[in-house]
C-alpha cells in the first residue's frame, strides 16, 4: 500500500480505485441474496420466496455482528495506518478474529436450540414454515464463516487492497450462483439449498481473506502474539462499529414488523411482492454501502494524517456520485422494472401489481445515498453520536413509524409507501445532525 500516493495523489483516481472495487464487491454480494430469491422463486414458488423473506430478520443479526466487528475495526485500522502505528492495527485484527470465533460458536448453538420458537416468532405460516426454518437453520450453522466474511472484507480494504476485497466477494458470488442452480433447481432442495449455496460462497470468501492476512502480501499480518482479545481495543471497535450493527439490526426489525403488518392486511402473495421490492431496493442500498465503504478507509487515512480539506473533498465527491446513481437506477426501474420483476417467478396476474408496488417502494432512492454517505463519514471520524442518529433515525424511527401509521389508512399499500416516506424525511434528520456537528465542532464541510 502506497500511503503517500493515497494522501497526495490525484484525488479522483484515488477515490475511483477504492470506491469502484468496493462497489463491484457489494454488487456481487447483492447477487448472493438476489440469486437466492430468483432461484427460490423459480424453484419453490411464492411460498418459498416468502419463507426467505420471513427468515431474513434473523439473518440480519449475523450480518450486523459481522459488520460490527468489520466496520469498527477497519475504521480504527485506517486511522492507525494513517498515523503509522502498525502494532495497534495488528492488535485490532487479532482481537477481532478471536472474538468472532467465540461469538460464532454461541450463534450456532442458539440457532440450533431455539429454531422452532424463532421461526414461529418470525411469523411463518403453515405454507411457509418449513421453507423459513430450513433457510434459518442452515445460515446459523454457517455463523462463523458468515461473520468472518463480513468482517474480513472491510479489513482487507482498509489494509489497502480494495481489489482483493472485490475478489473475495466475487469468488463467493460465483460459487453461490452455480450451487444455487444445482441445489435449488436441479436437486429441488428449496430454501435449504439456497442457504447451503450462500454458505459455500461465504466459506470461499473467508478462506481468501484469512490467507491474505496469514501469508499474503498484506500490510498488516495476523500474528500469533496478537491473536488474543485485547478488551480495551475491542471496546473501541464495538463503539465505532455499533452504528453498522444497528443499521443491519434495524433492517431486520423493520422487515419483521412489516411482514406481520402485511399478513394482517394481506396474504402470502403480498409477502412475496414485498420480498421482490426488498430485493430491488437492496441493489441500490448495497451500491450506497459500497460507495460509503470505499470512502471510509480514505476518510480514516486522511483523518489520521490530519489532511482535513482533502478529506472533505472526498466526502463531496461521494455525495454527488450517490445522488446521481440513485436517480439513474430509479429511472431504469420505472422503464424496465417489469422485466426485472419477472425473474423472481411472480405469476403474470400479479406482475402489474408487483411492478407498481416496487416502483413506489423505491421512489426515495436518490435520498438513501446521502444518508449512508454521511453516516459512514461520521463513523470514520469517530463522531459516533452523529453516525448513530443519522443511520438509526432513518431505519428505526422513521421506517417503523410510517410502517405502523400508513397501513391504518391505506391497508397493505401503506407498507410500500412507508419506505419512500422514511427515505425522504431522513434528510431533515440529517440536516439537524449536520447543524449540531457544525455548532459543536465549528468544523463545516468546505
SVG drawing of the C-alpha trace seen along z (x, -y; Angstrom):
<svg xmlns="http://www.w3.org/2000/svg" viewBox="-58 -27 62 61">
<polyline fill="none" stroke="black" stroke-width="0.4" points="0.0,0.0 1.4,-3.4 0.1,-5.7 1.9,-8.7 0.0,-8.3 -3.3,-7.9 -2.7,-11.1 -1.2,-13.2 -2.0,-11.6 -4.8,-12.6 -7.9,-12.7 -10.4,-11.4 -8.1,-8.5 -7.6,-7.5 -11.3,-7.7 -12.1,-5.7 -9.7,-2.9 -11.1,-2.3 -14.8,-3.0 -15.0,-1.1 -13.6,2.0 -15.9,1.7 -19.0,1.1 -18.2,4.1 -17.8,6.2 -21.1,5.2 -22.9,5.7 -21.6,9.2 -22.6,9.5 -26.1,8.4 -26.1,11.1 -25.7,13.6 -29.0,12.6 -30.8,11.8 -29.9,15.0 -31.2,16.9 -34.5,15.1 -34.6,15.7 -33.8,19.4 -36.1,19.9 -38.9,18.1 -38.4,20.2 -37.9,23.5 -40.2,23.2 -42.7,20.6 -44.2,17.7 -44.3,19.6 -40.6,20.3 -39.8,16.7 -41.9,15.6 -40.1,18.1 -36.7,16.5 -38.1,13.0 -39.6,14.2 -36.2,15.7 -34.3,12.6 -34.7,10.6 -32.8,13.4 -30.1,13.4 -29.5,9.7 -28.3,10.4 -25.3,12.3 -24.7,9.7 -24.9,7.0 -22.4,8.6 -20.0,9.3 -20.2,5.6 -20.0,4.5 -16.5,6.1 -15.5,5.4 -16.6,1.8 -15.5,0.8 -12.1,2.5 -11.5,1.2 -12.3,-2.4 -9.7,-2.2 -7.2,-0.3 -7.4,-3.1 -6.7,-5.8 -3.7,-3.9 -2.3,-3.2 -2.6,-7.0 -0.7,-7.5 1.9,-4.8 1.0,-2.8 1.1,0.8 1.3,2.6 -2.1,1.2 -3.7,2.0 -2.4,5.7 -3.7,6.0 -7.1,5.0 -7.0,7.5 -6.1,10.4 -8.6,9.3 -11.5,9.1 -10.9,12.5 -10.6,14.2 -13.8,12.6 -15.7,13.6 -14.8,17.3 -16.4,17.2 -19.5,15.3 -19.9,17.6 -20.0,20.7 -22.6,19.1 -24.8,18.2 -24.6,21.7 -25.7,23.3 -28.5,20.8 -29.7,21.2 -29.9,25.0 -31.6,25.0 -34.3,22.3 -35.0,22.7 -38.7,23.6 -39.7,20.7 -37.7,18.3 -39.4,19.4 -42.8,19.0 -41.9,15.6 -40.8,14.6 -44.4,15.1 -44.1,18.3 -47.5,19.7 -48.2,23.4 -47.4,22.9 -44.1,21.1 -43.0,22.7 -40.6,25.4 -39.1,23.0 -38.4,20.4 -36.9,23.0 -34.7,24.6 -33.2,21.3 -32.7,20.1 -31.0,23.3 -28.5,23.6 -27.5,19.9 -27.0,20.2 -24.9,23.4 -22.6,21.3 -22.4,18.5 -18.6,18.5 -17.7,18.2 -20.6,15.7 -19.2,13.5 -15.6,13.8 -16.5,13.0 -18.4,9.8 -15.6,8.7 -12.6,9.6 -13.9,7.8 -13.7,4.2 -10.4,5.1 -8.8,6.2 -10.0,2.9 -8.6,0.9 -5.3,2.7 -5.1,1.0 -6.2,3.9 -9.7,2.9 -9.2,5.2 -8.7,8.3 -11.8,7.4 -13.7,7.4 -12.2,10.8 -13.3,12.2 -16.9,11.3 -16.8,12.2 -15.5,15.7 -18.2,16.3 -20.9,14.9 -19.8,17.1 -19.8,20.2 -23.2,19.2 -24.8,18.9 -23.5,22.2 -24.6,24.0 -28.0,22.3 -28.7,23.7 -27.6,27.1 -29.2,27.3 -32.5,25.4 -33.3,26.1 -31.7,29.4 -31.9,31.1 -35.1,29.4 -33.7,28.6 -35.7,25.3 -34.6,22.7 -32.3,25.2 -30.4,25.5 -30.3,21.7 -28.9,21.3 -26.3,24.0 -25.2,22.3 -24.8,19.0 -22.9,20.7 -20.4,22.3 -19.9,18.8 -19.0,17.2 -16.7,20.0 -14.7,19.4 -14.6,15.6 -13.4,16.3 -10.6,18.6 -9.3,15.9 -9.4,13.3 -7.6,15.4 -4.9,16.5 -4.3,12.8 -3.6,11.9 -1.8,15.1 0.6,15.4 -0.3,13.0 1.0,9.6 -0.9,7.8 0.4,4.7 -1.0,6.0 -0.3,9.6 -2.4,11.9 0.4,12.6 0.3,15.3 1.2,12.9 -1.7,10.6 -4.3,13.5 -5.9,12.7 -8.7,10.4 -7.5,7.0 -10.5,5.8 -9.8,2.1 -9.3,2.2 -12.3,4.5 -14.4,2.0 -13.3,-0.7 -14.1,1.5 -17.6,2.2 -18.1,-1.5 -17.2,-2.6 -18.9,0.4 -22.1,0.1 -23.8,-2.0 -23.2,0.6 -24.7,3.3 -27.7,1.1 -28.3,0.5 -28.4,4.2 -30.5,4.9 -32.9,2.2 -33.4,3.7 -34.3,7.0 -36.7,5.4 -38.4,3.3 -38.8,6.4 -40.2,8.4 -42.7,5.7 -43.6,5.1 -44.1,8.9 -46.5,9.1 -48.4,6.0 -48.7,7.4 -50.2,10.6 -52.7,8.6 -53.9,6.7 -52.9,9.1 -51.6,12.7 -48.6,14.7 -48.7,13.2 -48.3,9.7 -45.3,11.0 -43.8,12.4 -44.3,9.0 -42.8,7.2 -39.8,9.6 -39.3,8.7 -39.5,4.9 -36.9,5.5 -34.5,7.3 -34.9,4.5 -34.1,1.6 -31.3,3.7 -29.4,3.3 -29.3,-0.4 -28.8,-0.3 -25.8,2.0 -24.4,-0.4 -24.6,-3.1 -23.0,-0.8 -20.2,0.0 -19.6,-3.7 -19.5,-4.6 -17.4,-1.6 -14.9,-2.5 -14.8,-6.1 -14.4,-5.0 -10.7,-4.0 -9.8,-7.0 -11.5,-9.3 -9.8,-7.4 -6.3,-7.7 -6.8,-11.4 -8.3,-12.0 -5.4,-10.1 -2.9,-12.2 -4.8,-15.5 -5.5,-16.2 -8.9,-17.7 -9.5,-19.8 -8.7,-16.8 -10.9,-14.6 -13.9,-17.0 -13.4,-16.9 -13.6,-13.1 -16.9,-13.5 -18.3,-15.8 -17.3,-13.5 -19.0,-10.6 -22.3,-12.5 -22.6,-13.7 -21.9,-10.2 -24.5,-8.6 -27.3,-11.0 -26.6,-10.6 -26.6,-6.8 -29.8,-6.9 -31.6,-8.9 -30.3,-6.7 -31.4,-3.5 -34.8,-4.8 -35.3,-5.8 -34.2,-2.4 -36.7,-0.7 -39.6,-2.9 -38.9,-1.9 -37.6,1.6 -38.9,2.8 -41.4,5.4 -38.6,7.4 -36.6,7.5 -39.5,8.5 -40.4,11.4 -37.1,13.1 -38.4,13.8 -41.2,16.1 -44.1,13.7 -47.1,15.0 -48.4,12.9 -51.6,12.0 -49.6,10.4 -47.0,8.8 -48.7,5.4 -49.3,5.0 -45.8,6.1 -44.3,3.6 -46.5,0.7 -45.6,1.5 -41.9,2.0 -41.7,-1.4 -43.5,-3.1 -41.1,-1.3 -38.0,-2.7 -39.2,-6.3 -36.9,-7.6 -33.7,-6.0 -31.9,-9.3 -32.0,-10.3 -30.7,-7.0 -27.1,-7.6 -26.9,-10.9 -27.8,-9.2 -25.5,-6.3 -22.6,-8.5 -22.9,-10.9 -23.4,-8.0 -20.2,-6.4 -18.4,-9.8 -19.2,-10.4 -18.3,-6.9 -14.9,-7.2 -14.0,-10.3 -15.3,-8.8 -18.4,-11.1 -20.4,-8.1 -23.4,-10.1 -24.0,-11.8 -23.4,-8.5 -26.0,-6.7 -28.6,-9.4 -28.3,-9.7 -28.4,-6.0 -30.8,-4.8 -33.1,-7.8 -34.0,-6.7 -34.2,-3.0 -35.6,-2.5 -37.5,-5.7 -39.0,-6.8 -39.5,-3.4 -41.2,-1.9 -43.3,-5.0 -44.6,-5.1 -44.9,-1.3 -47.3,-1.4 -49.3,-4.5 -49.8,-4.3 -51.4,-0.8 -54.1,-2.1 -55.3,-4.4 -54.0,-2.6 -54.1,1.1 -51.3,3.2 -50.3,0.5 -49.2,-1.6 -46.2,0.7 -44.9,-0.1 -45.3,-3.8 -43.5,-3.7 -40.1,-3.2 -40.0,-6.4 -41.6,-8.5 -38.8,-7.5 -36.1,-8.0 -37.2,-11.5 -37.9,-12.6 -34.5,-11.3 -32.9,-14.3 -34.5,-16.5 -32.8,-14.4 -29.5,-14.6 -29.8,-18.4 -30.3,-18.7 -27.3,-16.5 -25.1,-18.5 -26.1,-21.7 -25.4,-20.2 -22.0,-18.9 -21.1,-22.4 -22.1,-24.2 -20.3,-21.7 -17.0,-21.4 -17.1,-24.6 -15.9,-22.4 -18.0,-23.0 -17.8,-20.8 -16.0,-23.2"/>
</svg>
